[in-house]
Amino acid sequence: MTMPLRQFQLASQLPHSPAVVWDWHVRSSAFARLTAPWQRVEVMRHAGIADGARAELCIHEGPLSFRWIARHEQVHAGSSFTDVQETGPFAAWTHQHRFEPVDGGTRMVDAIAWQPAWWMPAGQVARDLERAFVWRHRRLREDLDRHAAAGLAPLRIAVSGAGGLVGTALCAFLTGGGHTIVPITRRGGDGIAWDGRGSFDAAALRACDAVIHLAGAGVADARWSPARMREIRDSRVVGTAALARLLAEDPGRVRTLVIASGAGFYGERGEAELDERSVGGEGFLAEVCRDWEAAADPCRDRVRVVHLRTGVVLSARGGALAKLLPSARLGLAGALGSGRQWWPWLALDDLVHIVLHVLATPGLAGPINAVAPQQVRQIELARAVAAALGRPALAPAAPAAVLRLVLGRMVDEALLVSARIVPTMLQANGFRWAQADLATALASELGTARASTTGIRDA
């Protein structure tokens, strides 16, 4: 006996035309932007949206991995398309995407007919669908609204560090807005060739409208040996200096250079509030950040230069949050040292929004504190992660001496340092945070918010 297919439908109204919504969906970045951060999904192959084209995904669920191949059919440009599972974890899956014109914009509908495999907990799958698609609709609305507000004509943008945590998210977000991303890469190929130090493909770089320089060795990825400290510094300063010299000589089309920097610029500052006018601090990271920003001096008269002094970037896919999650899930989140040190933080989504805001705001130049307006101490962040997971925070404080013994010098400048940073420039220039408080940011990253459809479901 054939079981009837289960039905799921979610609709929302968007203040954007069907053509705009359709164009966003058919760009190569759409799947990356619509994959919730708590989902572990890899796009293995995707030939675009056309009748008969296929998308091949690898889905990781706990220790298991599933290959999922979906075929696009019934593609009606500007109005709808359907995905049908050919191979995958479900007994059956058909997903119709509809973009219906309504007064003031588009009614977007996701309608799924599905049947779980025999081993699937159907009730849990239904709840997971609900929370994932509510998240997707909100993400799409936010992306479209941001690009519409920016009002930028399509730009050609060079990006170094395009394959990193921030770079991957940024490139997908900007591509969704119709911009062309050209990665700066040591592998050459379709990108802009770079040897990792001082040599760039100058002609290809000068053919871009903006350059975003994110490359740099991870600060907390390894113990700080003398060789690692040289790598941390040189991977930032040497490349930036070479870029600045090239653009100072001839910027070509380039009008804006956005360079990553860090909250480490301020060093250990206790309880003092710090804005972009505050002087730099002391220590290795503060010196690196000073040299990193100063390396751009040669080109400041030729292009607009912006330095993003970024705090702890929260993402379930990597960085500090991903490292904290295993212990937090065990109820072992806790204080590092006293836990009272101020930790400037920022949701990954808001960081990519800040980059777009910078590109669209010609008056912004110099250092910008890329942090959330809510100030939190390290123990508050640890407890908030535990609360978002529904777990206690039972671990005793990790003594600073023990942390230094295990992790070395890095501890004092990356984990125990206190910097109470205020995003004065962003506030003064009208930036709006999507995730201005920690609870909202964690719920979005971890998928732990109740899947309320308030303001989203209309059918």
LUMFI-563289 format. One record per residue (C-alpha): residue in three letters; chain; x, y, z. Coordinates in nm, 3 decimals. Example, Ala and Ser with C-alpha at 12.3 -4.5 7.8 and 13.67 -1.06 7.14 Angstrom:
<recs>
[rec Ala,A,[1.230,-0.450,0.780]]
[rec Ser,A,[1.367,-0.106,0.714]]
</recs>
This chain:
<recs>
[rec Met,A,[0.000,0.000,0.000]]
[rec Thr,A,[0.140,0.339,-0.105]]
[rec Met,A,[0.160,0.591,0.177]]
[rec Pro,A,[0.021,0.938,0.098]]
[rec Leu,A,[0.282,1.210,0.055]]
[rec Arg,A,[0.326,1.455,0.339]]
[rec Gln,A,[0.279,1.821,0.252]]
[rec Phe,A,[0.474,2.124,0.367]]
[rec Gln,A,[0.415,2.480,0.248]]
[rec Leu,A,[0.555,2.814,0.352]]
[rec Ala,A,[0.478,3.145,0.184]]
[rec Ser,A,[0.594,3.499,0.247]]
[rec Gln,A,[0.547,3.833,0.079]]
[rec Leu,A,[0.856,4.019,-0.035]]
[rec Pro,A,[0.868,4.388,-0.130]]
[rec His,A,[1.065,4.301,-0.444]]
[rec Ser,A,[0.951,4.214,-0.795]]
[rec Pro,A,[0.930,3.851,-0.915]]
[rec Ala,A,[1.215,3.930,-1.157]]
[rec Val,A,[1.443,4.039,-0.872]]
[rec Val,A,[1.355,3.735,-0.660]]
[rec Trp,A,[1.400,3.501,-0.956]]
[rec Asp,A,[1.737,3.651,-1.050]]
[rec Trp,A,[1.860,3.604,-0.693]]
[rec His,A,[1.760,3.235,-0.702]]
[rec Val,A,[1.929,3.153,-1.032]]
[rec Arg,A,[2.266,3.300,-0.933]]
[rec Ser,A,[2.537,3.055,-0.830]]
[rec Ser,A,[2.536,3.185,-0.472]]
[rec Ala,A,[2.172,3.102,-0.393]]
[rec Phe,A,[2.222,2.757,-0.248]]
[rec Ala,A,[2.504,2.871,-0.020]]
[rec Arg,A,[2.293,3.159,0.111]]
[rec Leu,A,[1.989,2.933,0.166]]
[rec Thr,A,[2.175,2.663,0.358]]
[rec Ala,A,[2.115,2.718,0.729]]
[rec Pro,A,[2.438,2.748,0.930]]
[rec Trp,A,[2.354,2.449,1.150]]
[rec Gln,A,[2.315,2.226,0.842]]
[rec Arg,A,[2.621,2.048,0.705]]
[rec Val,A,[2.567,2.044,0.331]]
[rec Glu,A,[2.822,2.047,0.050]]
[rec Val,A,[2.736,2.133,-0.310]]
[rec Met,A,[2.925,1.876,-0.516]]
[rec Arg,A,[2.790,1.982,-0.855]]
[rec His,A,[2.524,2.219,-0.984]]
[rec Ala,A,[2.466,2.300,-1.350]]
[rec Gly,A,[2.225,2.589,-1.289]]
[rec Ile,A,[1.847,2.605,-1.302]]
[rec Ala,A,[1.720,2.466,-1.633]]
[rec Asp,A,[1.492,2.181,-1.733]]
[rec Gly,A,[1.680,1.856,-1.679]]
[rec Ala,A,[1.975,2.016,-1.496]]
[rec Arg,A,[2.084,1.844,-1.175]]
[rec Ala,A,[2.221,1.945,-0.838]]
[rec Glu,A,[2.433,1.697,-0.644]]
[rec Leu,A,[2.471,1.749,-0.270]]
[rec Cys,A,[2.644,1.570,0.015]]
[rec Ile,A,[2.448,1.598,0.339]]
[rec His,A,[2.618,1.518,0.669]]
[rec Glu,A,[2.398,1.420,0.963]]
[rec Gly,A,[2.596,1.317,1.270]]
[rec Pro,A,[2.829,1.033,1.164]]
[rec Leu,A,[2.626,0.968,0.847]]
[rec Ser,A,[2.656,1.118,0.500]]
[rec Phe,A,[2.397,1.108,0.222]]
[rec Arg,A,[2.431,1.176,-0.149]]
[rec Trp,A,[2.135,1.373,-0.279]]
[rec Ile,A,[2.074,1.433,-0.649]]
[rec Ala,A,[1.782,1.654,-0.747]]
[rec Arg,A,[1.662,1.725,-1.099]]
[rec His,A,[1.519,2.063,-1.199]]
[rec Glu,A,[1.204,2.047,-1.408]]
[rec Gln,A,[0.902,2.259,-1.503]]
[rec Val,A,[1.128,2.565,-1.514]]
[rec His,A,[0.930,2.877,-1.603]]
[rec Ala,A,[1.170,3.170,-1.604]]
[rec Gly,A,[1.063,3.442,-1.366]]
[rec Ser,A,[0.780,3.246,-1.203]]
[rec Ser,A,[0.857,2.889,-1.086]]
[rec Phe,A,[1.068,2.576,-1.095]]
[rec Thr,A,[1.050,2.232,-0.935]]
[rec Asp,A,[1.316,2.006,-0.780]]
[rec Val,A,[1.259,1.629,-0.783]]
[rec Gln,A,[1.479,1.392,-0.586]]
[rec Glu,A,[1.642,1.126,-0.803]]
[rec Thr,A,[1.872,0.986,-0.536]]
[rec Gly,A,[1.870,1.076,-0.170]]
[rec Pro,A,[1.762,1.007,0.185]]
[rec Phe,A,[1.387,1.051,0.133]]
[rec Ala,A,[1.148,0.793,-0.005]]
[rec Ala,A,[1.006,1.079,-0.216]]
[rec Trp,A,[1.070,1.453,-0.246]]
[rec Thr,A,[0.926,1.714,-0.481]]
[rec His,A,[0.988,2.082,-0.407]]
[rec Gln,A,[0.808,2.354,-0.602]]
[rec His,A,[0.937,2.712,-0.587]]
[rec Arg,A,[0.683,2.974,-0.692]]
[rec Phe,A,[0.724,3.351,-0.733]]
[rec Glu,A,[0.379,3.506,-0.770]]
[rec Pro,A,[0.329,3.876,-0.848]]
[rec Val,A,[0.123,4.065,-0.591]]
[rec Asp,A,[0.067,4.430,-0.514]]
[rec Gly,A,[0.393,4.569,-0.383]]
[rec Gly,A,[0.612,4.274,-0.470]]
[rec Thr,A,[0.618,3.895,-0.475]]
[rec Arg,A,[0.447,3.616,-0.288]]
[rec Met,A,[0.713,3.346,-0.264]]
[rec Val,A,[0.593,2.993,-0.197]]
[rec Asp,A,[0.793,2.681,-0.110]]
[rec Ala,A,[0.565,2.376,-0.148]]
[rec Ile,A,[0.710,2.033,-0.072]]
[rec Ala,A,[0.551,1.692,-0.113]]
[rec Trp,A,[0.766,1.439,0.070]]
[rec Gln,A,[0.776,1.095,0.219]]
[rec Pro,A,[1.032,0.994,0.481]]
[rec Ala,A,[1.243,0.683,0.447]]
[rec Trp,A,[1.142,0.402,0.682]]
[rec Trp,A,[1.415,0.489,0.931]]
[rec Met,A,[1.339,0.861,0.955]]
[rec Pro,A,[1.158,1.011,1.258]]
[rec Ala,A,[0.889,1.184,1.051]]
[rec Gly,A,[0.781,1.424,1.324]]
[rec Gln,A,[1.136,1.550,1.377]]
[rec Val,A,[1.189,1.585,1.003]]
[rec Ala,A,[0.872,1.795,0.977]]
[rec Arg,A,[0.993,2.023,1.258]]
[rec Asp,A,[1.336,2.052,1.095]]
[rec Leu,A,[1.175,2.151,0.765]]
[rec Glu,A,[0.973,2.419,0.940]]
[rec Arg,A,[1.267,2.583,1.116]]
[rec Ala,A,[1.497,2.558,0.813]]
[rec Phe,A,[1.249,2.715,0.572]]
[rec Val,A,[1.146,2.990,0.814]]
[rec Trp,A,[1.516,3.069,0.844]]
[rec Arg,A,[1.556,3.060,0.462]]
[rec His,A,[1.269,3.303,0.404]]
[rec Arg,A,[1.410,3.545,0.660]]
[rec Arg,A,[1.761,3.519,0.514]]
[rec Leu,A,[1.630,3.583,0.161]]
[rec Arg,A,[1.426,3.885,0.273]]
[rec Glu,A,[1.726,4.029,0.458]]
[rec Asp,A,[1.960,3.980,0.162]]
[rec Leu,A,[1.721,4.137,-0.089]]
[rec Asp,A,[1.647,4.429,0.143]]
[rec Arg,A,[2.017,4.498,0.202]]
[rec His,A,[2.101,4.501,-0.168]]
[rec Ala,A,[1.801,4.719,-0.252]]
[rec Ala,A,[1.896,4.968,0.021]]
[rec Ala,A,[2.259,4.979,-0.096]]
[rec Gly,A,[2.145,5.074,-0.446]]
[rec Leu,A,[2.477,4.980,-0.603]]
[rec Ala,A,[2.523,4.918,-0.974]]
[rec Pro,A,[2.689,4.580,-1.034]]
[rec Leu,A,[3.055,4.594,-0.929]]
[rec Arg,A,[3.354,4.381,-1.014]]
[rec Ile,A,[3.512,4.300,-0.677]]
[rec Ala,A,[3.845,4.131,-0.608]]
[rec Val,A,[3.853,3.930,-0.283]]
[rec Ser,A,[4.149,3.768,-0.110]]
[rec Gly,A,[4.075,3.500,0.148]]
[rec Ala,A,[3.765,3.414,-0.054]]
[rec Gly,A,[3.772,3.052,0.061]]
[rec Gly,A,[3.782,3.129,0.435]]
[rec Leu,A,[3.492,3.147,0.678]]
[rec Val,A,[3.423,3.517,0.620]]
[rec Gly,A,[3.527,3.518,0.254]]
[rec Thr,A,[3.295,3.232,0.158]]
[rec Ala,A,[2.993,3.402,0.318]]
[rec Leu,A,[3.086,3.743,0.178]]
[rec Cys,A,[3.134,3.623,-0.179]]
[rec Ala,A,[2.799,3.440,-0.178]]
[rec Phe,A,[2.622,3.744,-0.034]]
[rec Leu,A,[2.770,3.989,-0.283]]
[rec Thr,A,[2.712,3.755,-0.577]]
[rec Gly,A,[2.346,3.736,-0.476]]
[rec Gly,A,[2.330,4.113,-0.521]]
[rec Gly,A,[2.446,4.089,-0.881]]
[rec His,A,[2.813,4.172,-0.823]]
[rec Thr,A,[3.095,3.980,-0.990]]
[rec Ile,A,[3.348,3.829,-0.752]]
[rec Val,A,[3.703,3.765,-0.870]]
[rec Pro,A,[3.904,3.569,-0.611]]
[rec Ile,A,[4.264,3.666,-0.548]]
[rec Thr,A,[4.428,3.326,-0.536]]
[rec Arg,A,[4.763,3.156,-0.531]]
[rec Arg,A,[4.626,2.898,-0.775]]
[rec Gly,A,[4.557,3.150,-1.053]]
[rec Gly,A,[4.300,2.994,-1.284]]
[rec Asp,A,[3.994,3.217,-1.323]]
[rec Gly,A,[4.103,3.439,-1.035]]
[rec Ile,A,[4.369,3.706,-0.988]]
[rec Ala,A,[4.709,3.545,-0.943]]
[rec Trp,A,[4.899,3.624,-0.621]]
[rec Asp,A,[5.214,3.462,-0.486]]
[rec Gly,A,[5.094,3.508,-0.128]]
[rec Arg,A,[5.341,3.788,-0.062]]
[rec Gly,A,[5.425,4.080,-0.292]]
[rec Ser,A,[5.335,3.983,-0.647]]
[rec Phe,A,[4.985,4.031,-0.791]]
[rec Asp,A,[4.844,4.020,-1.143]]
[rec Ala,A,[4.832,4.400,-1.160]]
[rec Ala,A,[4.624,4.429,-1.478]]
[rec Ala,A,[4.354,4.195,-1.347]]
[rec Leu,A,[4.345,4.373,-1.012]]
[rec Arg,A,[4.316,4.718,-1.168]]
[rec Ala,A,[4.022,4.598,-1.377]]
[rec Cys,A,[3.813,4.573,-1.059]]
[rec Asp,A,[3.599,4.843,-0.896]]
[rec Ala,A,[3.685,4.742,-0.539]]
[rec Val,A,[3.932,4.518,-0.358]]
[rec Ile,A,[3.852,4.336,-0.033]]
[rec His,A,[4.164,4.198,0.135]]
[rec Leu,A,[4.081,3.934,0.397]]
[rec Ala,A,[4.379,3.698,0.373]]
[rec Gly,A,[4.581,3.625,0.683]]
[rec Ala,A,[4.700,3.326,0.888]]
[rec Gly,A,[4.463,3.229,1.170]]
[rec Val,A,[4.548,3.397,1.500]]
[rec Ala,A,[4.418,3.116,1.723]]
[rec Asp,A,[4.475,2.818,1.494]]
[rec Ala,A,[4.813,2.714,1.638]]
[rec Arg,A,[5.044,2.778,1.932]]
[rec Trp,A,[5.246,3.098,1.891]]
[rec Ser,A,[5.599,2.986,1.813]]
[rec Pro,A,[5.836,3.253,1.675]]
[rec Ala,A,[5.778,3.112,1.325]]
[rec Arg,A,[5.399,3.122,1.369]]
[rec Met,A,[5.412,3.481,1.492]]
[rec Arg,A,[5.613,3.580,1.185]]
[rec Glu,A,[5.355,3.407,0.967]]
[rec Ile,A,[5.066,3.588,1.141]]
[rec Arg,A,[5.235,3.923,1.084]]
[rec Asp,A,[5.376,3.871,0.734]]
[rec Ser,A,[5.059,3.714,0.593]]
[rec Arg,A,[4.883,4.041,0.673]]
[rec Val,A,[5.140,4.316,0.639]]
[rec Val,A,[5.341,4.204,0.336]]
[rec Gly,A,[5.042,4.145,0.108]]
[rec Thr,A,[4.870,4.468,0.218]]
[rec Ala,A,[5.186,4.670,0.154]]
[rec Ala,A,[5.220,4.520,-0.195]]
[rec Leu,A,[4.855,4.598,-0.274]]
[rec Ala,A,[4.899,4.955,-0.152]]
[rec Arg,A,[5.209,5.011,-0.366]]
[rec Leu,A,[5.035,4.872,-0.674]]
[rec Leu,A,[4.728,5.094,-0.626]]
[rec Ala,A,[4.938,5.399,-0.540]]
[rec Glu,A,[5.121,5.362,-0.870]]
[rec Asp,A,[4.798,5.322,-1.071]]
[rec Pro,A,[4.459,5.228,-0.919]]
[rec Gly,A,[4.296,5.165,-1.256]]
[rec Arg,A,[3.922,5.122,-1.191]]
[rec Val,A,[3.968,5.055,-0.820]]
[rec Arg,A,[3.797,5.314,-0.603]]
[rec Thr,A,[3.772,5.130,-0.268]]
[rec Leu,A,[4.010,4.906,-0.074]]
[rec Val,A,[3.857,4.726,0.226]]
[rec Ile,A,[4.112,4.554,0.450]]
[rec Ala,A,[4.049,4.324,0.743]]
[rec Ser,A,[4.195,4.432,1.073]]
[rec Gly,A,[4.110,4.322,1.425]]
[rec Ala,A,[3.989,4.423,1.769]]
[rec Gly,A,[4.337,4.320,1.879]]
[rec Phe,A,[4.442,4.671,1.772]]
[rec Tyr,A,[4.328,4.797,2.114]]
[rec Gly,A,[4.512,4.540,2.327]]
[rec Glu,A,[4.425,4.492,2.696]]
[rec Arg,A,[4.213,4.787,2.806]]
[rec Gly,A,[4.012,4.666,3.106]]
[rec Glu,A,[3.684,4.853,3.153]]
[rec Ala,A,[3.757,5.151,2.924]]
[rec Glu,A,[3.514,5.209,2.635]]
[rec Leu,A,[3.696,5.225,2.304]]
[rec Asp,A,[3.590,5.378,1.975]]
[rec Glu,A,[3.775,5.441,1.650]]
[rec Arg,A,[3.948,5.748,1.798]]
[rec Ser,A,[4.105,5.546,2.079]]
[rec Val,A,[4.480,5.487,2.058]]
[rec Gly,A,[4.617,5.142,1.992]]
[rec Gly,A,[4.723,4.913,2.272]]
[rec Glu,A,[5.035,4.713,2.348]]
[rec Gly,A,[5.132,4.358,2.267]]
[rec Phe,A,[5.199,4.144,1.963]]
[rec Leu,A,[4.850,4.159,1.809]]
[rec Ala,A,[4.823,4.533,1.866]]
[rec Glu,A,[5.155,4.583,1.687]]
[rec Val,A,[5.046,4.356,1.401]]
[rec Cys,A,[4.722,4.549,1.357]]
[rec Arg,A,[4.905,4.885,1.363]]
[rec Asp,A,[5.153,4.768,1.102]]
[rec Trp,A,[4.875,4.606,0.898]]
[rec Glu,A,[4.676,4.930,0.881]]
[rec Ala,A,[4.984,5.146,0.823]]
[rec Ala,A,[5.085,4.923,0.530]]
[rec Ala,A,[4.797,5.076,0.330]]
[rec Asp,A,[4.927,5.434,0.372]]
[rec Pro,A,[5.086,5.466,0.025]]
[rec Cys,A,[4.753,5.443,-0.160]]
[rec Arg,A,[4.527,5.654,0.063]]
[rec Asp,A,[4.551,5.949,-0.176]]
[rec Arg,A,[4.443,5.734,-0.472]]
[rec Val,A,[4.166,5.512,-0.331]]
[rec Arg,A,[3.931,5.508,-0.033]]
[rec Val,A,[4.076,5.274,0.232]]
[rec Val,A,[3.867,5.115,0.508]]
[rec His,A,[4.001,4.895,0.790]]
[rec Leu,A,[3.752,4.659,0.956]]
[rec Arg,A,[3.853,4.612,1.321]]
[rec Thr,A,[3.656,4.295,1.365]]
[rec Gly,A,[3.564,4.129,1.693]]
[rec Val,A,[3.489,3.760,1.752]]
[rec Val,A,[3.287,3.651,1.448]]
[rec Leu,A,[3.007,3.415,1.548]]
[rec Ser,A,[2.939,3.129,1.308]]
[rec Ala,A,[2.839,2.770,1.368]]
[rec Arg,A,[3.061,2.678,1.072]]
[rec Gly,A,[3.392,2.791,1.219]]
[rec Gly,A,[3.587,3.024,1.444]]
[rec Ala,A,[3.540,3.070,1.816]]
[rec Leu,A,[3.175,2.960,1.830]]
[rec Ala,A,[3.238,2.633,1.648]]
[rec Lys,A,[3.523,2.558,1.891]]
[rec Leu,A,[3.301,2.631,2.191]]
[rec Leu,A,[3.007,2.417,2.079]]
[rec Pro,A,[3.137,2.066,2.168]]
[rec Ser,A,[3.199,2.155,2.533]]
[rec Ala,A,[2.880,2.363,2.554]]
[rec Arg,A,[2.673,2.067,2.430]]
[rec Leu,A,[2.818,1.867,2.719]]
[rec Gly,A,[2.718,2.140,2.966]]
[rec Leu,A,[3.081,2.241,3.013]]
[rec Ala,A,[3.085,2.600,2.890]]
[rec Gly,A,[3.249,2.830,3.142]]
[rec Ala,A,[3.484,3.115,3.221]]
[rec Leu,A,[3.832,3.155,3.077]]
[rec Gly,A,[4.034,3.308,3.356]]
[rec Ser,A,[3.807,3.545,3.547]]
[rec Gly,A,[3.555,3.545,3.261]]
[rec Arg,A,[3.502,3.918,3.318]]
[rec Gln,A,[3.703,4.029,3.015]]
[rec Trp,A,[3.498,4.213,2.752]]
[rec Trp,A,[3.471,4.017,2.428]]
[rec Pro,A,[3.368,4.226,2.126]]
[rec Trp,A,[3.163,4.006,1.894]]
[rec Leu,A,[2.971,4.017,1.568]]
[rec Ala,A,[2.736,3.783,1.380]]
[rec Leu,A,[2.884,3.663,1.051]]
[rec Asp,A,[2.579,3.789,0.863]]
[rec Asp,A,[2.626,4.138,1.001]]
[rec Leu,A,[2.992,4.136,0.900]]
[rec Val,A,[2.902,4.077,0.534]]
[rec His,A,[2.631,4.342,0.567]]
[rec Ile,A,[2.894,4.585,0.697]]
[rec Val,A,[3.114,4.526,0.393]]
[rec Leu,A,[2.821,4.606,0.162]]
[rec His,A,[2.744,4.916,0.370]]
[rec Val,A,[3.105,5.030,0.334]]
[rec Leu,A,[3.100,4.978,-0.044]]
[rec Ala,A,[2.779,5.182,-0.067]]
[rec Thr,A,[2.889,5.467,0.165]]
[rec Pro,A,[3.155,5.683,-0.002]]
[rec Gly,A,[3.207,5.893,0.311]]
[rec Leu,A,[3.329,5.600,0.519]]
[rec Ala,A,[3.707,5.571,0.536]]
[rec Gly,A,[3.973,5.472,0.784]]
[rec Pro,A,[3.916,5.237,1.078]]
[rec Ile,A,[3.571,5.099,1.155]]
[rec Asn,A,[3.489,4.892,1.462]]
[rec Ala,A,[3.309,4.595,1.310]]
[rec Val,A,[3.140,4.475,1.629]]
[rec Ala,A,[2.785,4.440,1.761]]
[rec Pro,A,[2.646,4.723,1.975]]
[rec Gln,A,[2.574,4.485,2.266]]
[rec Gln,A,[2.878,4.455,2.493]]
[rec Val,A,[2.930,4.120,2.668]]
[rec Arg,A,[3.187,3.962,2.893]]
[rec Gln,A,[3.342,3.627,2.805]]
[rec Ile,A,[3.147,3.435,3.071]]
[rec Glu,A,[2.823,3.596,2.947]]
[rec Leu,A,[2.895,3.474,2.596]]
[rec Ala,A,[2.973,3.122,2.719]]
[rec Arg,A,[2.651,3.110,2.922]]
[rec Ala,A,[2.450,3.247,2.629]]
[rec Val,A,[2.578,2.966,2.405]]
[rec Ala,A,[2.484,2.709,2.668]]
[rec Ala,A,[2.138,2.865,2.707]]
[rec Ala,A,[2.083,2.866,2.330]]
[rec Leu,A,[2.156,2.492,2.330]]
[rec Gly,A,[1.935,2.431,2.633]]
[rec Arg,A,[2.233,2.316,2.837]]
[rec Pro,A,[2.374,2.425,3.174]]
[rec Ala,A,[2.715,2.594,3.200]]
[rec Leu,A,[2.869,2.381,3.471]]
[rec Ala,A,[3.242,2.400,3.401]]
[rec Pro,A,[3.453,2.569,3.669]]
[rec Ala,A,[3.661,2.864,3.556]]
[rec Ala,A,[3.972,2.760,3.362]]
[rec Pro,A,[4.265,2.919,3.551]]
[rec Ala,A,[4.472,3.159,3.343]]
[rec Ala,A,[4.791,2.980,3.446]]
[rec Val,A,[4.664,2.648,3.315]]
[rec Leu,A,[4.552,2.807,2.987]]
[rec Arg,A,[4.897,2.962,2.943]]
[rec Leu,A,[5.063,2.627,3.011]]
[rec Val,A,[4.849,2.453,2.749]]
[rec Leu,A,[4.817,2.722,2.482]]
[rec Gly,A,[5.112,2.952,2.545]]
[rec Arg,A,[5.141,3.325,2.488]]
[rec Met,A,[4.836,3.339,2.263]]
[rec Val,A,[4.608,3.310,2.567]]
[rec Asp,A,[4.677,3.656,2.706]]
[rec Glu,A,[4.620,3.836,2.376]]
[rec Ala,A,[4.343,3.628,2.219]]
[rec Leu,A,[4.140,3.484,2.510]]
[rec Leu,A,[4.203,3.679,2.831]]
[rec Val,A,[4.233,4.028,2.682]]
[rec Ser,A,[3.954,4.275,2.762]]
[rec Ala,A,[3.842,4.530,2.502]]
[rec Arg,A,[3.509,4.711,2.549]]
[rec Ile,A,[3.463,4.834,2.192]]
[rec Val,A,[3.189,5.063,2.063]]
[rec Pro,A,[3.094,5.070,1.689]]
[rec Thr,A,[3.072,5.450,1.678]]
[rec Met,A,[3.139,5.493,1.304]]
[rec Leu,A,[2.875,5.240,1.200]]
[rec Gln,A,[2.617,5.391,1.434]]
[rec Ala,A,[2.691,5.741,1.305]]
[rec Asn,A,[2.660,5.627,0.943]]
[rec Gly,A,[2.320,5.460,0.974]]
[rec Phe,A,[2.417,5.094,0.976]]
[rec Arg,A,[2.142,4.859,1.096]]
[rec Trp,A,[2.241,4.532,1.265]]
[rec Ala,A,[2.028,4.231,1.179]]
[rec Gln,A,[2.151,4.050,1.491]]
[rec Ala,A,[2.233,4.323,1.739]]
[rec Asp,A,[2.194,4.106,2.051]]
[rec Leu,A,[2.370,3.784,2.138]]
[rec Ala,A,[2.058,3.572,2.192]]
[rec Thr,A,[1.925,3.654,1.844]]
[rec Ala,A,[2.261,3.585,1.679]]
[rec Leu,A,[2.304,3.249,1.851]]
[rec Ala,A,[1.948,3.139,1.780]]
[rec Ser,A,[2.000,3.213,1.410]]
[rec Glu,A,[2.336,3.035,1.392]]
[rec Leu,A,[2.236,2.730,1.594]]
[rec Gly,A,[1.878,2.690,1.474]]
[rec Thr,A,[1.752,2.686,1.830]]
[rec Ala,A,[1.486,2.956,1.798]]
[rec Arg,A,[1.127,2.839,1.789]]
[rec Ala,A,[1.025,2.811,1.426]]
[rec Ser,A,[0.761,3.080,1.456]]
[rec Thr,A,[0.620,3.184,1.121]]
[rec Thr,A,[0.490,3.516,1.251]]
[rec Gly,A,[0.534,3.768,0.973]]
[rec Ile,A,[0.632,3.498,0.727]]
[rec Arg,A,[0.359,3.244,0.669]]
[rec Asp,A,[0.058,3.371,0.481]]
[rec Ala,A,[-0.065,3.042,0.342]]
</recs>
